[in-house]
Amino acid sequence: MTSAERRGAAGLASIFAMRMLGLFLILPVFAVYAEHLPSGNDVALVGLALGAYGLTQTFLQIVYGVASDRFGRKPVIVFGLILFAIGSFVAAMSHDIYGIIIGRILQGAGAISAAVTALAADLTREQHLTKVMAMIGSSIGLVFALSMVGSPVLYAAIGMPGIFALTGFLSLLAIFILLKIVPTAPAVPRRASWPSFVEVLVHPQLMRMNFGVFTLHLVQTGMWIVVPSALVGSGAMPVAEHWKVYLPAVLLSFVTLVPAIIAAEKYGKMKLVFNGAIALLVVVQLGFCFLDTGLYSLFFWLLLFFAAFNILEATQPSLIARIAPAHAKGAALGVYNTTQSFGLFLGGTLGGVLVKHFGPDAMWLLSATLALIWLGYGLTMAMPVPRARQQSA
């Protein structure tokens, strides 16, 4: 990788990481905090507060992606980070769960994931795309592990309003990094946004990828309605000690990431690695549902989940960037991130309803079914041929 590629990858990974840190920090403690708010003892409302962020993301990711194709990546990213910061400060000043839901909706209005990922693709040669996406995915994973450790400490020190305010300040810091550290992408041909959107929306291979990211993030969000309570109940572990499970599970899961990327990129085993990770996701959901849920079992299934999640988070955006037409990467990643956000929203809202009325097993079975369908799509998917190879053919 060139120095510009490394600087762009590091800068964009840090922007993703700072943005996600605030979102992850609320996961281990929000349900506990919500119990002391008006209507906070309603698990469906708690699920909505966790998933509301994905609601506005669902509606705006395509808009941001297409806008970044038309007007440039950086202006769109700055605008989104400002909205994200405003939402964080609204949530920090709220005194009931409804105000927090509004703040989370405003956070979601800063739907910059597509524009950031498109900028990463613009700044990176194709042979290094998966490595860059892995850097971004790994930074998110490390931030997740850090948040699991730091969340109880921060919650005790500054409370949930302080955590939301910290999220807002990190978003403003991300703007500085974007403007001062991340290189400007080379100019690409611009086309009318609507034809580009239609082109990527009906693309059969992109449709498979979009269903996959929807499933992955529905499963992930739904887990956080069930796992913390399971650790308290079956694991007999107070919330303040949950990091002792999350941190080693996340860190150990990274052991599988580098070999998976080498196998996928260097040895041309992308399809095998990709579908193997989906199959592992199916196994994990069935394990949560049907097997023992004691402390060590929960750790084991979380370890396998994070291993599958890290591989899929690294490979999917790379595949999207390769499959999508060069003039419509932002639009393609906008659709991709829209379905991702809808999965986040539905995982929280539907997951809360299912757990409330039918118990945790309903959530695990829904997740396993969707992952199994995704595996069927993955097995019949044609992996993209590198453009350099296409040009030399």
N, C-alpha and C positions, 0 to 999 in steps of 0.2 A: 504494500500500500504506500502511496505517496504521502508526503507530510500534510498536504491539503486534505487528503482522504482521512488520514488519522485525526487531524484537527476537527474536521467536520463530524466524523463519527463520535469522537469524544464529546464535542460540544452538544450535539443533538441527543446523545445518550444522557448527558447530565440534565438537559431540559426535560426529557421524558422522566428521568429519575426524580427530579425535584417536584414535578407536577404530580407524580404518582405517590410520592412519600406522604403528602398530606392526605391523599385518598386512602392509603393503606393504614395510616395511623389511627383512623377511626374504627377500623374493623374489629380489633380485639376488645374494645371498651365501649362502643356505642350502645350496644344492647343494654349494658349495665347502666350507663348514663341515662338512657331513655326512660328507664323505669321511674326516674324521679321527675320526669316532665309530665305535664298534662297530656293524657291519652297515650303516654309512652309505654304503658303496659300492654298495648295492643300489638301483637307480633306482626300483624299484617301492615300496620303503619310503620313499624320499625323496618320491615322489609322494603316498604315503599321509600322510606328515607334513604336506605342503602342503594336502591335501584333507580331512584329519581334522576340521579346524575346521568344515567344512560338514556333517559327519555328524551331530553333535548339533544343529546349526542346523536340519537337516532335520526332526528329530523334535520340536523345541521351538518353532519359530516360530509354529505354529498355537496352541499352548498359551499363549504369551505374547500373541499377538494377541487371542485370545478373553478371556484374563484382563484385558487392558487395557480391553476393552469392558465387562467386569463390575465391575472394581475400580478403574478409573482408570489413566491412562497413566503418570503419574510414579512411583507406587510400583513398578510392574512394571519400568520402565526402571532405577530404582535397584538393584533386586534383580539384574537382568541384568548391570549394570556391575560389581557386586561379584563375581559369579561369573567374569566375564571377567578381572578383575584377579587372582583366585586362580589361574586357569589360566595366566596370564602368569608369575606367580611360580613355579609348579610347573615350567614349561618352563625358566625361568631357572636353576633348581637341578638340572636333569637333566644326567646325564653320558653318556647314550646316546640313540640315536634313538627307542627305545621310550618313554623318559620324556618326550621332547619330543612324541611322538604323544599321550600321555596329557594333557599340558598343553594341546595344541591342541584336544583333545576338550573339556576343561573350558572353554577360551576360547569354544568354540562353544555351550556351555550358557548363555552370556549372550546369548541370541538376541533382541536388543531391536530389530532393524530394523523389524519390523512395528509395534511400539508407537511408535517414534520417528516413522515415516512417518505413522501414524494421528494422532499429536499434531500434526504439521505440517499435516495436512489439517483437523483440528479448529480450528486457529488461523488458517486462511487462507480468505478468500472464494474461491469457485470460479474467478472470472476471473483470479486470481493464482496458481492452483495450479501451473501449469507453470513459472512463473517461480521459485517457491519450490523446486520439485523440481530445477530447473536450478541454483539456488544450491547446493543440497545436492550434486548431481552434480558441479558445477564444483569445489566444495571438495574432494571426493574426488579429482577429477582433478589438482588442484593439489598435494594432499598426495602423490599418487602420483609426480608429477614431483619434488617435494622429496625423497621417499624414495629415488628413483633416484640423486639427487645425494648425499644424506647417508648412505645405507646403507654404501658402502665406507669412508667416513670414520669413522662410528660403529663399524663392525665392527673397524677398525684400532685405535680408541681404547678401546672397552669390550667388544668381543667379542660373540658371539651371546647369551650369558647377560645381558649388559648391555642389549642391545636388547630382549630379552623383559621384563626388569625395568622398563625405560623404558615399555614398553607398559602394564604394570600400573599404574604411577604416572599415566599419562595417563588411564586409565580412571577412577581415583579423582578426578582433576581434573574429568572430565566430569560426575561427580555434583554437584560444587559448582556448575558452570555451569547444570545442569538446575534445581537448587533455587533459585538466586539470580537467574538472568537470564531463563530461559524463562518466559513467562506461563503461568498455569493455564488449561486449556481450559474453555470453557463446558460445562455439563452437557448430555448428550444422552440420549434415551430408552434405557433398558436393557431388553433382552429376554433370555430364557433362552439360554444360550450354545450348546446343542446344535442347536436349530432354526436359529439364525443361521449356524452352521458348515455345516450341510447346505445351506442356501440358497445360500451363496456357492460351495460346492464343486461344485455341479452347474450353476451359471450358465454358459451356453454361451460368452458373450463373455469372462467371466473365465477360463474354461478356456483359451482361445486366448492370453490374456495370460500365463497361468502357464507354458504350454509355451514361450512366447517368452523369458521371463526364465531358464528352465531352460537353454535353448540358449545364450543370451548368456553366461552365467557358466560353463558347461561349456567353451565356446570360449575364454574369457578364461583360465581356470586351465590348460587344456591348453597354451596358448601358452607359459606360463612354464616348461614342461618342455623345450620345444624352442628358443625364441628365444635364451636366454642362451648355450647351446652353439653355436648357429648364428653368433652374433656372435663368439664365441671362435674358431670354426673358419673358416667362410667369410669372416667380416668381419675376421679376424686382430686382434681387439680384446680386450685383457685385461679381466677383470671390473671392475676399478677404474675403467675408462673407459667403461663401458656407458651411464652417465648422459648422455654426449655425444650418444647416439642417442635415448634415452628423453625427455630434457627438451625438446629442440626439437620432437620429434614430438608430445608431449602439448600443449605450449603452442600450436603452430601449429594443432592440431586444434580448439582453442577458437574459431578464426576462423569456423568453420562453425556454431557452436552458436547464437549470437544471431540470425543470419538465419533459421535453421531454426525457432527459437521464434516469431519474428515472423510467418513464413509460416504456421506451424501455428495460432497463436492469433489474430492480428490479421486474417489473410486467409482463415481457415477451411480451410487446406490440411493439416490434421493427418494425414489418411490418406496423402496423397502423401509428406509428410516421413517419416512412420513407415515406410512400405514402402520408400521410397528408401534409408533407413538399413539396413534388413534386406538389400536387394539388394546394397548396398555391402559388407556383411559376407560375403555369399556370394562376391563377387568377390575379396575379400582372402584368404579361405581357399584359393581356387583359385590365386591368385597365389603364395602361399607354397608351394603344392604343386608347381606346374608351371613356374613361371618362375624366372629367375635369383635366387639368394639371396646375392649379394654384399652388401657393406656398404650401398651406396646403395639397392639394391633392398629390403633389410630395412628401412631407414629409411622408404622410400616406403610399403611395406605397413603398417608400424606407424602411420604418420601417418593412413592411410585407416581403419585399424582404430579408432584412438582417436576419429576424427571420427564414425564410426558408433556407437561405444560411448557417447559423450557424449550424442548425440541420443536414443538409446534409453533411457539411464538417466534422462534428464529427462522423457521423454514417458510412459513406461510407468507409473510410480507415479501420475502425474497422471490417466491414464486409469482406473486401478484405483479411485482415490478417487472419480471421477465415476460409474463404472459401479456400484460397490457401494452397497447400501442404507445410509442414514445410520446406522442402528442397528448395522450389522455391518461397519463399515470396518476395525476391528481384526482381525476374523475373516478378511475378504477379503485384507487385507495379510499376515496370518499365513500363509494358503495360498500367496500370491504369494511371500513370502520363504522359505517351505519349499521350493518348487520351485527358487527361486534357490540356496538352500543345497545342495540335492541336486545341482544342476548344478556347483557349486563342488567338492563331494566327488567326483562322478563324473569331472569333468574332470581332477582330480589323480590319482585312483586308476586309472581306466581309461586315461587318457592315459599314465601311467607304464608300464602293462602293454603298451599298443599300441606305444609307442616302443621298449620293451625287446625285444619279440618281432618286430615288423614294420617298425620304422623310423618316422621322423617323418611320412612321407607318409600313413600310416594315420590319424594324428591329424588332419591337415589335411582328408582326405577325409571322415572322420566329421563333422567340424565343418561342412564345406560342405554335406553332405547334410542335416543337421539344420536348418541355416539356410535351405536351400531349402524344406524342409517348412514352416518357420515363415513364409516369404514367402507360400506358398500360403494359410495360415491368415489372414495379414494382409490379403491382397487380397480375401478374402471376408468380412472383418470389418465390422460396422456401427459407425461411430464414434458415441459417445454425444452426444445433444443436451444442451446446457447446461440445468441444472435451472431457471435463471431463464427461459429461453425456453420450457421445458415449462409453467411456471406461468402465463406470459403468454398461452399458446396457448388 
